[in-house]
Amino acid sequence: MKPAHLIGSVALACLAVSACAETAIVLNSGDENISLIDTSSYKETGRIPACKEPHHLMATPDDSAVIVACAISNELVFFDPRTGQEQKRVKNISDPYQLGFSPDRKWFIANSLRLDRVDLYKAADFSLVARIPAAKTPSHMAFDKASHYVFITLQESDEILAIDLRTQQPAWKMSVGPTPAGIYMTPDDKYLLVAIMGADYVEVIDWRTRKTVKKITTDKAAHNFLARGDGRHVFVSNRSMKGSISLVDTQTLSEVEQYNVPGGPDDMEIRADGKELWATARFARKVQVLDLQQKAVARSIPVGRSPHGVFFLKHAARQ
């Protein structure tokens, strides 16, 4: 296997050309590699071996690195977000399927989906602090603004688990709809939105009283969330083969738009100018480029098997 730092040579060559646009990276979790996509030509320019089952990725809180979580190889790979150059690898992070930093930057959380637990690490040095049983199949996570709690969806037990980060202990569980996946805290810190993949809606939970207050109908297999960046709206990927993406208003708690996006849309990322939403199509081996002005898929870019995370190098952080 070639070293993953070779991604840097491709990205740097692109950056050396003044007319070169952003480079997108896509994690092909079924192929153990990363696709590079030139966002000006909408073409894949190469694939770089990475690690075993790269599923999710995210920027560090200071935007100094992009972390790729490698579930089967039990490691985190850090890349420079501008050049794509590999910076370092952190070993012995057990089954990091999904990952997140608490808003206060104190905690790094890794959901071990196949091991049925949630691991809490110190964000400063990635040292393990606690392992919390989380049956069954802990999937996505969200935090409250105070960093007192992390909320975890348990896909195969149809529950949400709340962990108190002050004590590093479970605080409570509550039942939700079938196969909960993505989870998102509304900007006012009032509600948790839970994508119910086993149905066709987003469940709205008042997490302080632990009560469901509404169900927002979206489409079959509601799966994941991405903030639009306007402080009000959030995209919801509906991960069926027919596929769609909904736009939900977090103030009125209603779906305001829906776009046809076939192939099992999963993770999403929005371009810095807000004109395009890119979504990995897990079942179609493609990235679907949704034109938000035309409200339709404008491009379909072939990539590897089971594409999951997507990120734009040089992408400005959303406010």
N, C-alpha and C positions, 0 to 999 in steps of 0.2 A: 504494500500500500504506500502510495506517495504521501509525503508529509503534508498536512493541511495548510502549513504556512505558505505553500505555493499559490494559494489564493491571492496573496499579496502581489506576486509578479504580474498576474493578469489585471488586477485592479489598478496597480500603479501604472501599467502601460496605458490603461484607459485614461487615468488622470493626467498623463503627460500630454494628451491631445487636448488642445484648448476647446474644441467643439464637442468634446465627449460629455454626455449627460451623466446622470446618476447611474450607478450600477446597483442592481437588485440582487440579493442573495436569497435563495430558496433552499430549504432543507428537505432533501428527498429521504424521508425516514426509511423507506423500503429499500433504498439502494446504498445507504450509508455514505452519501456524498452531498455536495452542495452545488447547485446550479448557479452560474453567473449569467445575468441578463442585462444587456445594454438597453436602458430605458428609452433611448432615442430611436433605435431600430426595432425594439420589441423582439429581439432575438437572443436566444441562449448563445453565449460566447464560449462556454466551457463548463466542465464539471470537475470538481476537486474532491478527492477522497477526504473524509472528515473523521468519522468515528461510527460506532455501532448505535443505530437508532437515534439519530438527532431529531428530536421532535419539536422542541420549543426554543425560542431565543428571546433575549431582551437586552436593552441597553442598561449599563450600570447607572445608578442614580446621578453620577456626575458626568455622564455621557462620554467617559474616557474609553469605554470598551463596549463591545457587543459580546454577550455570553451565549454560547450554544450549549445546550444541555444534552448530554449523550447518555441515554437511559441504560443501555446494555453495557457500555464500556465504563460506566460509573465514573464519569469525569465531566468537568466543565472546560470548554475551550474558549479563550478570550481572544477577540479580534479587534484591531484598530478600526473604529467606525468610519474613518475617512479613506484609509488605504486598503483595508482588508487584510493587513499583515497580522499573522498570528502573534500574540503577545506572550501568552503563557497557557499552561494547562494545570488545573487543580484536580488532583487525583482523589480517590476514595470518597467521592460524593455518591452515595449509594442510590442507584436507580432514580436519577433526577428527571422524571417525566415532565413535570411542570415546575416553574420556579418563580420567585418573586422576592422583592425587597420591601420591608415595611417602610411606610412613609417617613419615619424618623431615622431611617438608615441604620438602625441598630441590628435588625434581624434579616437573615437570608433564609428563605423557606424553600424546601424541595419536597414535592409530592412524589412518593414512591408508589406509583399506581399498581405495579405488579406485586409489590411486597406488602400492600395494605398498611401503610404507615406514612406519617408526616415527620420529616426531620427538620429540626430547628438548629441553625448555625449562627455564630456571630458573624455579622456582615464584614467586620474589619479584617478577619483572617480566615473565615470559613472553617472555624473549629466547631465541632459538633457539641451542642449543649443538651439536646433532648430528642428522643425518638418517641413518637406518640402513636399508638395503634389507631388505625383509621379504616376499619372494615366497612364497606368494601369498595376497592378501587378509587382511592382519592384522586380527583382529577384536576379541577381548576381552583383558583383562590382569589380572594379579595380581602382588602383591609379597611378598617375604619380610619378616619383621619388622625385620630389620636394615637394610632399604633397600639391600642390596647388589645385588639383582637385580629386574628386572621380567620376567615371563613372558608371552609373547604367543601366542595361538592363530593359526595360519595355516590358514584354512578350506579353501583350494583346493589346498594341498600336503600336507594331513593331517599337520601337524607342530606342535611347540611350539618357539618360539624363546626362548632365555634371553639377556637383555642385561645385561652387567655395568655397573651405574650408576657404579661407581668409575672405570672406564676409558672409559665411553660406547662400548663396543664389543660386538659379539656374542660370547657365551661358548660356546654350544652349541645344537644342534638335536637333537630326537629325534622319531621317527615315532610317531603315535598312530592312533586309529581314524578312520573317514571323516568329514570335515567337522566338525572340532572347533570349538566356539563358545565358550560361557562357560567361565571358568576361575576357580578359587577355592582359596585357601590355607586349610588346616584351622587351627583356633585354636591348635593346638600347634606350628604351623610345620613339621610333619613331612611332610605330603602335599599335592600338588596334585590337585584334583579337576577333571576336564575333561569337559564335557558333549559327548557325541558325537552330533551332530545327524544324521549320516548313518546312525545305528543307533538303539539303544534302551537305552543305558547311559551311566554315568559311569565314566570311566577314572581309577583311583587310581594316582598316580605318586609314587614316592620320588624327589624331585627332586635329592637329593644324589648318589644312585647312578644316576639316570636310568633307572630300571626301573619298568615297570608291575607293581604288586603285586596288583591286583584290578580286576574290572569289576563295578560295581553296576548290576544291571538296574533300570531305571525304566520308561520307556515310549518309544514311537516319537518320534524327533526331539528328544532331550534337548538343551536349548538354553542355559539361563541359570540363575544362582544368586542367592539372597538369603538372608543370615543371618537366622535367626529372632530373634536377640537374646538367647538364653539361654546363649551360649558353647559350644553343643554341636550344635545342629541347623541345617540349611540347607535351604531350599526349592529345588527344581529345576523349572523350567518345561519341559514336553515339548510342543514347538511344532508339533504336527500339527493338522489341521482338527478331528479328533475331540477331541484335546487333553486334557491332564491336568497336575497339579502334584504332584510327589513331595516327601515330607519325608525327608531323609537324616540319619542319626545319624553324626556325624563321628568318634565314638569306636569304634563297632562297625563302621563302614563298611558300613552296610546301609540299605535303604529301610524305613522304619517305617510310613509311611502314604502313600496316594495318593488324590487327589481329582479328580473329573471336572470339567474346565474347558475347554469347547469354544471353537473359533475361533482356535486358534494362539496360546496364551498365551506372552508374551515377557518383557518387563520386569515387575517386581513391586515392591510397597511394602507395608509392614505398618503398620496404624494404631497410634497411640501406646499404646492400651490392649491391644494384642495380640490383639484379637478378630476382626479382619478383615484379609484379604490381598487387595489389589487387583492385578489383572494386566491388562495391555493385550493384547487379542485382535487380533493383526495382520491376520488374514484376515476378521474379522467386523465390523470398524469399531466395536468396543465395548470397554468396560472391564468385566471380570468381577469381581464382589465376592464373595469366598469367605468364608463364615462358618466360622471355625476351630473353633467349638464344635459347630455342626451338621454340619460337614465337607461342606458343599455350597454351590454358588453360590446366593446369596440375591438378587442383583441383577445386571442386565445394563444398562449405561448406554451408549446410542449416542453415538459421537464421530465424528471425521473418518476419512480414509483412512489406513490403515497406522499406527495408533497405536503408539507405541514407548515413550519414557520416561514415567514417572509420578512425581509428588512431591506431598507434602502441605505446603501453607503452614501455618505454626505448628506443624509436626510436630516433636515432641521427638526429639533424637538418641538412637539406640539405644546401649546400652553393650555 
